[in-house]
């Protein structure tokens, strides 16, 4: 087993990675504002597993009110266009996947990235193996949580660490 995530990454690094991903996917003029002081973010989540010397999840959680705006921005939709639940899931999964890939590249390897999933965020492992970054975008709260898994995820025959 590898060291806890808190020994491998810090909040400043995660914030920098998230800012780069945000700029690339959400828009060059769109910025995350790190470190909001609000309560824990409740809302839709997307996550990917990282499996290798360190096993865990990279989870993105957005407040419910912000998901439609975020989806419109990423999909370059007009402000009056309706977003579907499928659109929201697609955008959250894509953001989590790219965040996860960037985080994975900073961890000891070789490691594999699982497929992105959406829903209620999985339970966290011990806080010692959790790095949480809070931010806001256009006044909407979000959180990026990198959390250790209590058990290594099970591989299918097509998911082999590289």
C-alpha positions as CSV (number, residue, x, y, z in Angstrom):
1,X,0.0,0.0,0.0
2,X,1.2,3.5,-0.8
3,X,1.2,6.5,1.4
4,X,-2.1,8.3,2.0
5,X,-3.1,10.8,-0.6
6,X,-2.3,13.6,1.8
7,X,1.4,12.6,1.5
8,X,1.2,12.5,-2.3
9,X,-0.8,15.6,-3.2
10,X,-1.8,18.8,-1.5
11,X,-4.8,21.1,-1.9
12,X,-2.7,23.7,-3.8
13,X,-1.7,21.1,-6.4
14,X,-5.3,19.8,-6.8
15,X,-6.6,23.4,-7.1
16,X,-4.0,24.1,-9.9
17,X,-4.9,21.0,-11.8
18,X,-8.7,21.8,-11.4
19,X,-8.1,25.3,-12.7
20,X,-6.3,24.1,-15.8
21,X,-9.0,21.5,-16.5
22,X,-11.8,24.1,-15.9
23,X,-10.2,26.6,-18.3
24,X,-9.7,23.9,-21.0
25,X,-13.2,22.3,-20.8
26,X,-15.5,25.0,-19.4
27,X,-14.0,28.0,-21.1
28,X,-10.8,30.0,-21.2
29,X,-12.5,32.9,-19.5
30,X,-14.1,30.7,-16.8
31,X,-12.4,30.5,-13.5
32,X,-12.7,28.4,-10.4
33,X,-12.5,30.5,-7.2
34,X,-10.7,28.3,-4.7
35,X,-11.6,27.9,-1.0
36,X,-15.2,28.9,-0.5
37,X,-16.3,28.9,3.1
38,X,-19.7,27.3,2.7
39,X,-20.9,24.0,4.0
40,X,-20.0,20.7,2.4
41,X,-21.3,20.6,-1.2
42,X,-24.4,18.5,-1.7
43,X,-25.5,17.7,-5.2
44,X,-24.7,15.5,-8.2
45,X,-21.3,13.8,-8.2
46,X,-19.1,12.1,-10.8
47,X,-16.0,10.0,-10.0
48,X,-13.3,7.8,-11.5
49,X,-11.3,5.2,-9.7
50,X,-7.5,5.2,-9.7
51,X,-5.9,1.8,-9.2
52,X,-2.2,1.2,-8.7
53,X,0.3,1.9,-5.9
54,X,-2.4,4.2,-4.5
55,X,-6.1,3.2,-4.8
56,X,-8.9,5.6,-4.6
57,X,-11.4,7.9,-6.2
58,X,-11.3,11.3,-7.7
59,X,-14.8,12.8,-7.1
60,X,-16.3,16.0,-8.4
61,X,-19.5,17.3,-6.7
62,X,-21.4,20.3,-7.8
63,X,-24.3,22.0,-6.2
64,X,-27.6,21.2,-7.8
65,X,-28.2,24.8,-9.0
66,X,-24.9,25.0,-10.9
67,X,-25.2,21.8,-12.9
68,X,-27.4,23.3,-15.6
69,X,-25.1,26.3,-16.0
70,X,-22.1,24.1,-16.1
71,X,-23.6,21.8,-18.7
72,X,-24.6,24.7,-20.9
73,X,-21.1,26.1,-20.7
74,X,-19.3,22.9,-21.5
75,X,-21.6,21.9,-24.3
76,X,-21.7,25.5,-25.6
77,X,-25.5,25.8,-25.4
78,X,-27.5,28.9,-25.3
79,X,-28.7,30.2,-21.9
80,X,-32.3,29.4,-22.8
81,X,-31.7,25.8,-23.9
82,X,-33.0,23.1,-21.7
83,X,-30.4,20.6,-20.4
84,X,-31.3,16.9,-19.9
85,X,-30.2,14.7,-17.0
86,X,-28.2,12.8,-19.6
87,X,-26.4,16.0,-20.6
88,X,-25.6,16.8,-17.0
89,X,-24.3,13.2,-16.4
90,X,-22.2,13.4,-19.6
91,X,-20.6,16.7,-18.5
92,X,-19.9,15.6,-14.9
93,X,-18.4,12.3,-16.1
94,X,-16.2,14.1,-18.6
95,X,-14.9,16.6,-16.0
96,X,-14.3,13.8,-13.5
97,X,-12.5,11.7,-16.1
98,X,-10.1,14.5,-17.1
99,X,-9.6,15.6,-13.5
100,X,-8.9,11.9,-12.6
101,X,-6.4,11.5,-15.5
102,X,-4.5,14.6,-14.4
103,X,-4.4,13.5,-10.8
104,X,-3.4,10.0,-11.8
105,X,-0.4,11.5,-13.7
106,X,0.8,13.0,-10.5
107,X,0.7,9.8,-8.5
108,X,3.1,6.9,-8.3
109,X,2.6,4.5,-11.1
110,X,1.8,2.5,-13.0
111,X,-1.8,3.2,-12.4
112,X,-5.1,2.7,-14.2
113,X,-8.1,5.0,-14.5
114,X,-11.6,3.4,-14.3
115,X,-14.6,4.5,-16.2
116,X,-16.4,7.6,-14.9
117,X,-19.6,7.2,-13.0
118,X,-22.3,9.5,-11.6
119,X,-24.7,9.5,-8.7
120,X,-24.4,10.0,-5.0
121,X,-20.7,10.3,-4.1
122,X,-19.2,7.1,-2.6
123,X,-18.3,7.0,1.1
124,X,-14.9,8.3,1.9
125,X,-12.1,6.3,3.5
126,X,-10.4,7.7,6.6
127,X,-9.8,11.4,6.5
128,X,-6.0,10.8,6.6
129,X,-6.4,9.5,3.1
130,X,-8.6,12.3,1.8
131,X,-7.7,15.6,0.1
132,X,-10.7,17.9,-0.4
133,X,-10.6,21.1,-2.3
134,X,-13.6,23.5,-2.2
135,X,-14.2,26.1,-4.9
136,X,-16.9,28.1,-6.6
137,X,-17.7,28.9,-10.2
138,X,-20.2,31.6,-11.1
139,X,-21.3,31.6,-7.5
140,X,-22.0,27.8,-7.5
141,X,-20.2,25.7,-5.0
142,X,-18.3,22.6,-5.9
143,X,-15.8,20.2,-4.4
144,X,-13.1,17.9,-5.7
145,X,-12.3,15.1,-3.3
146,X,-9.4,12.7,-3.8
147,X,-10.2,9.8,-1.4
148,X,-8.5,6.5,-0.7
149,X,-10.5,3.4,-1.2
150,X,-11.0,1.0,1.6
151,X,-10.4,-1.8,-0.8
152,X,-8.7,-1.9,-4.2
153,X,-11.3,-1.9,-7.0
154,X,-11.8,-5.1,-8.9
155,X,-10.5,-5.2,-12.5
156,X,-12.4,-6.6,-15.4
157,X,-10.3,-8.3,-18.1
158,X,-10.2,-5.1,-20.1
159,X,-9.0,-2.8,-17.2
160,X,-5.4,-3.7,-16.6
161,X,-3.1,-1.1,-14.9
162,X,-0.6,0.4,-17.2
